[in-house]
């Protein structure tokens, strides 16, 4: 007579005290955020080294123009690294200190982690780049702000959506930079000739094709990451989760673009000579980057949604 009573009283206690926290912890604690943060930091280091070797030793207004051209790469990489480190920090500390995973505490931890990442990157800029002190200061501040903003983004929840989006962003940035390295032969392949009209047309075709492919990569990677997280936790995410994850890479590129424009405007204001022609070229490049971000956003979101729909039972799809 006592055993059923013990079993009955133990079951509600286990149900109320143990199972829900474990189930709630699983979906929001991706196990690969540490590797994601490490990979993002490695990419930031590679980008900083490339940025340095591209123009160290140059001087004058041409150095400012080169810095304005290459600054977006560093801002994008630092925003990604700040977000990845912020995500990992909030989750790792939140498992030990509950206040770090709730409300203002989570945002404070994420922003601090991203600010530290940006500060280290800014230190590399200040120590290594051969530019004027004012120009280096502008770049360092822009990089530091991007890191802090990325850390704040790392506090966004659900964490699995952000982790999927950051993984997709990392692959997109690598792909875009590889395309940039081989831009000359690719432009020739797309019909770039000797005239300005041919080069303009080839550049538009290449940029559009690159953006669509980047969006497809972002959507597929985000979908794969969400599926893996769902397989570990045993839950079944709905289509808005896939949609948000697929759009995250494009959103991050757009945020990075607006951060970049502030830094570029400050850099160009330091030029003593007339660089109006260079400013027009930079405006065209900035518009192309913004368009790329928008295409990656929509194509990535559509790709993950379609991939999710293909996994539904036939009766549900019909």
C-alpha positions as CSV (number, residue, x, y, z in Angstrom):
1,X,0.0,0.0,0.0
2,X,2.9,2.4,0.6
3,X,4.8,1.7,-2.7
4,X,2.1,3.3,-4.9
5,X,2.0,6.3,-2.6
6,X,5.8,6.7,-2.8
7,X,5.7,6.3,-6.6
8,X,2.9,8.8,-6.9
9,X,4.6,11.4,-4.7
10,X,8.0,10.9,-6.4
11,X,6.6,11.3,-9.9
12,X,5.3,14.9,-9.4
13,X,8.5,15.9,-7.7
14,X,10.6,14.7,-10.6
15,X,8.3,16.3,-13.1
16,X,8.2,19.6,-11.4
17,X,11.9,19.9,-10.2
18,X,14.1,18.0,-12.7
19,X,12.8,17.3,-16.1
20,X,11.7,20.8,-17.4
21,X,15.0,22.6,-16.5
22,X,17.0,19.9,-18.3
23,X,14.7,20.1,-21.3
24,X,14.8,23.8,-21.4
25,X,18.5,23.9,-21.0
26,X,19.2,21.7,-24.0
27,X,17.8,23.7,-26.9
28,X,19.4,27.0,-25.7
29,X,22.9,25.6,-25.0
30,X,24.5,24.5,-28.3
31,X,27.5,22.3,-27.6
32,X,29.7,23.8,-30.4
33,X,29.7,27.4,-29.5
34,X,33.2,27.1,-28.1
35,X,34.5,25.9,-31.5
36,X,32.4,28.6,-33.2
37,X,34.1,31.3,-31.1
38,X,37.5,29.8,-31.8
39,X,36.9,29.7,-35.6
40,X,35.5,33.3,-35.6
41,X,38.6,34.5,-33.7
42,X,40.9,32.6,-36.1
43,X,39.1,34.3,-39.1
44,X,39.5,37.7,-37.4
45,X,43.3,37.0,-37.1
46,X,43.6,36.0,-40.7
47,X,41.6,39.2,-41.8
48,X,43.8,41.4,-39.6
49,X,47.0,40.0,-41.1
50,X,45.6,40.4,-44.6
51,X,44.5,44.0,-43.9
52,X,48.0,44.8,-42.5
53,X,50.0,43.4,-45.4
54,X,47.7,45.1,-48.0
55,X,49.0,48.6,-47.3
56,X,51.5,48.7,-44.4
57,X,54.2,51.2,-45.4
58,X,51.9,53.3,-47.6
59,X,51.4,56.9,-46.7
60,X,49.2,59.9,-47.5
61,X,45.7,60.0,-49.0
62,X,46.2,56.7,-50.9
63,X,46.6,54.9,-47.6
64,X,43.3,56.4,-46.4
65,X,41.5,55.2,-49.5
66,X,43.0,51.7,-49.1
67,X,42.0,51.6,-45.5
68,X,38.4,52.6,-46.5
69,X,38.4,49.9,-49.1
70,X,39.6,47.1,-46.7
71,X,37.9,48.3,-43.5
72,X,34.6,46.4,-44.2
73,X,36.5,43.1,-44.1
74,X,37.8,43.8,-40.6
75,X,34.5,45.2,-39.4
76,X,32.6,42.1,-40.6
77,X,35.2,39.7,-39.1
78,X,35.2,41.6,-35.8
79,X,31.4,41.8,-35.6
80,X,31.3,38.0,-36.1
81,X,34.0,37.3,-33.6
82,X,32.4,39.6,-31.0
83,X,29.0,37.9,-31.5
84,X,30.5,34.4,-31.3
85,X,32.6,35.2,-28.2
86,X,29.6,36.9,-26.6
87,X,27.4,33.9,-27.3
88,X,29.9,31.4,-25.9
89,X,30.6,33.6,-22.8
90,X,27.0,34.1,-21.9
91,X,26.2,30.4,-22.2
92,X,29.4,29.2,-20.4
93,X,29.0,31.7,-17.5
94,X,25.2,31.2,-17.4
95,X,25.6,27.5,-16.6
96,X,27.6,28.5,-13.4
97,X,26.0,31.9,-12.6
98,X,22.3,32.0,-13.3
99,X,22.3,35.9,-13.3
100,X,24.6,35.8,-16.4
101,X,21.9,34.1,-18.5
102,X,19.0,36.4,-17.4
103,X,18.0,39.8,-18.6
104,X,20.5,42.6,-18.1
105,X,23.2,40.3,-16.8
106,X,23.3,38.4,-20.1
107,X,23.5,41.6,-22.2
108,X,26.3,42.9,-19.9
109,X,28.4,39.7,-20.2
110,X,27.9,39.5,-23.9
111,X,28.8,43.2,-24.5
112,X,31.8,42.9,-22.2
113,X,33.1,39.8,-24.0
114,X,32.6,41.5,-27.4
115,X,34.3,44.7,-26.2
116,X,37.3,42.7,-25.1
117,X,37.5,41.1,-28.5
118,X,37.2,44.5,-30.2
119,X,39.8,45.9,-27.8
120,X,42.4,43.2,-28.7
121,X,41.7,43.7,-32.4
122,X,42.1,47.5,-31.9
123,X,45.4,46.9,-30.2
124,X,46.6,44.9,-33.2
125,X,45.6,47.8,-35.4
126,X,47.4,50.4,-33.3
127,X,50.6,48.4,-33.0
128,X,50.9,47.0,-36.5
129,X,49.4,49.3,-39.2
130,X,51.6,51.8,-40.9
131,X,49.2,54.8,-41.1
132,X,48.9,58.2,-39.5
133,X,48.0,58.3,-35.9
134,X,44.6,59.9,-36.6
135,X,43.7,57.3,-39.2
136,X,44.8,54.4,-37.0
137,X,42.7,55.8,-34.2
138,X,39.6,55.9,-36.5
139,X,40.1,52.3,-37.6
140,X,40.8,51.2,-34.0
141,X,37.6,52.9,-32.7
142,X,35.5,51.4,-35.5
143,X,36.9,47.9,-34.8
144,X,36.3,48.2,-31.1
145,X,32.7,49.4,-31.5
146,X,32.0,46.6,-33.9
147,X,33.3,44.1,-31.3
148,X,31.2,45.5,-28.6
149,X,28.1,45.5,-30.8
150,X,28.8,42.0,-31.9
151,X,29.0,40.9,-28.2
152,X,25.6,42.5,-27.6
153,X,24.2,40.6,-30.5
154,X,25.7,37.4,-28.9
155,X,23.2,37.8,-26.0
156,X,20.2,37.4,-28.4
157,X,18.2,34.3,-27.7
158,X,17.2,31.6,-28.7
159,X,20.9,30.7,-28.8
160,X,20.6,27.9,-31.4
161,X,19.2,30.4,-33.9
162,X,22.1,32.7,-33.3
163,X,24.7,29.9,-33.4
164,X,23.3,28.7,-36.7
165,X,23.4,32.2,-38.1
166,X,26.9,32.8,-37.0
167,X,28.1,29.6,-38.5
168,X,26.5,30.6,-41.8
169,X,28.0,34.0,-41.6
170,X,31.5,32.6,-41.1
171,X,31.2,30.5,-44.3
172,X,29.7,33.4,-46.2
173,X,32.6,35.7,-45.2
174,X,35.2,33.1,-46.3
175,X,33.4,32.6,-49.6
176,X,33.1,36.3,-50.3
177,X,36.8,36.9,-49.5
178,X,37.9,34.0,-51.7
179,X,35.8,35.4,-54.6
180,X,37.4,38.8,-54.0
181,X,40.9,37.3,-54.3
182,X,40.0,35.8,-57.7
183,X,37.9,38.8,-58.9
184,X,40.1,39.6,-61.9
185,X,39.8,36.2,-63.6
186,X,36.1,35.9,-62.6
187,X,35.3,39.3,-64.1
188,X,36.9,38.2,-67.3
189,X,34.8,35.0,-67.2
190,X,31.7,37.1,-66.8
191,X,32.5,39.1,-69.9
192,X,34.6,42.0,-68.5
193,X,36.4,43.7,-71.4
194,X,38.3,46.8,-72.1
195,X,35.4,49.3,-72.0
196,X,33.9,50.7,-68.8
197,X,30.5,49.5,-69.9
198,X,31.7,45.9,-70.2
199,X,33.4,46.0,-66.9
200,X,30.4,47.5,-65.2
201,X,28.1,44.8,-66.6
202,X,30.5,42.0,-65.7
203,X,30.9,43.4,-62.2
204,X,27.1,43.4,-61.7
205,X,26.7,39.9,-63.0
206,X,29.5,38.7,-60.7
207,X,28.2,40.5,-57.7
208,X,24.7,39.2,-58.2
209,X,25.8,35.6,-58.8
210,X,28.1,35.7,-55.7
211,X,25.4,37.1,-53.5
212,X,22.9,34.4,-54.6
213,X,25.5,31.6,-54.0
214,X,26.4,33.1,-50.6
215,X,22.7,33.2,-49.7
216,X,22.3,29.5,-50.6
217,X,25.3,28.6,-48.6
218,X,24.0,30.6,-45.6
219,X,20.6,28.9,-45.8
220,X,22.0,25.4,-46.1
221,X,24.5,25.8,-43.2
222,X,21.9,27.4,-41.0
223,X,19.4,24.6,-41.8
224,X,22.0,22.0,-41.0
225,X,22.9,23.6,-37.7
226,X,19.3,23.8,-36.6
227,X,18.7,20.2,-37.6
228,X,21.7,19.1,-35.6
229,X,20.6,21.0,-32.5
230,X,17.1,19.6,-32.8
231,X,18.5,16.0,-33.1
232,X,20.5,16.5,-29.8
233,X,17.6,17.9,-27.9
234,X,14.9,15.8,-29.4
235,X,12.5,18.7,-30.1
236,X,10.9,19.7,-33.4
237,X,11.5,23.4,-34.4
238,X,8.9,25.1,-36.4
239,X,9.5,26.9,-39.7
240,X,10.0,30.4,-38.1
241,X,13.1,29.0,-36.4
242,X,14.6,28.0,-39.7
243,X,13.5,31.3,-41.3
244,X,15.3,33.4,-38.6
245,X,18.4,31.3,-38.8
246,X,18.6,31.5,-42.5
247,X,18.2,35.3,-42.5
248,X,20.8,35.9,-39.7
249,X,23.9,35.9,-42.0
250,X,22.4,38.6,-44.2
251,X,21.3,40.7,-41.1
252,X,24.8,40.5,-39.7
253,X,26.3,41.7,-43.1
254,X,23.8,44.6,-43.1
255,X,24.7,45.6,-39.5
256,X,28.4,45.5,-40.4
257,X,27.8,47.7,-43.4
258,X,26.3,50.5,-41.4
259,X,29.2,50.3,-38.9
260,X,31.6,50.4,-41.8
261,X,30.0,53.5,-43.3
262,X,30.6,55.5,-40.1
263,X,34.3,54.5,-40.1
264,X,34.8,55.1,-43.8
265,X,33.3,58.6,-43.6
266,X,35.7,59.5,-40.8
267,X,38.7,58.1,-42.7
268,X,37.9,60.1,-45.9
269,X,37.4,63.3,-43.9
270,X,41.1,63.1,-43.0
271,X,42.2,63.3,-46.6
272,X,43.9,66.6,-47.6
273,X,43.7,66.1,-51.4
274,X,40.6,66.0,-53.5
275,X,39.4,62.4,-53.5
276,X,35.9,62.9,-54.8
277,X,36.4,60.3,-57.6
278,X,37.6,57.8,-55.0
279,X,34.6,58.6,-52.8
280,X,32.2,57.9,-55.7
281,X,33.9,54.5,-56.3
282,X,33.7,53.7,-52.5
283,X,30.0,54.7,-52.5
284,X,29.4,52.3,-55.4
285,X,31.2,49.5,-53.6
286,X,29.2,50.2,-50.4
287,X,26.0,50.0,-52.3
288,X,27.1,46.7,-53.7
289,X,27.9,45.3,-50.2
290,X,24.5,46.4,-48.9
291,X,22.8,44.7,-51.9
292,X,24.8,41.6,-51.2
293,X,23.6,41.6,-47.6
294,X,20.0,42.0,-48.6
295,X,20.3,39.1,-51.2
296,X,21.9,36.9,-48.6
297,X,19.2,37.7,-46.1
298,X,16.3,36.8,-48.4
299,X,17.9,33.9,-50.2
300,X,19.1,32.4,-47.0
301,X,15.7,32.7,-45.4
302,X,14.0,31.2,-48.4
303,X,16.5,28.4,-48.6
304,X,16.0,27.2,-45.0
305,X,12.3,27.5,-45.3
306,X,12.2,25.3,-48.5
307,X,14.6,22.8,-46.9
308,X,12.4,22.6,-43.8
309,X,9.3,22.1,-46.1
310,X,11.0,19.2,-47.9
311,X,11.4,17.4,-44.6
312,X,7.7,17.5,-43.8
313,X,5.5,14.4,-44.4
314,X,3.8,14.5,-47.8
315,X,0.3,14.7,-46.2
316,X,1.4,17.8,-44.2
317,X,3.0,19.5,-47.3
318,X,-0.2,18.8,-49.4
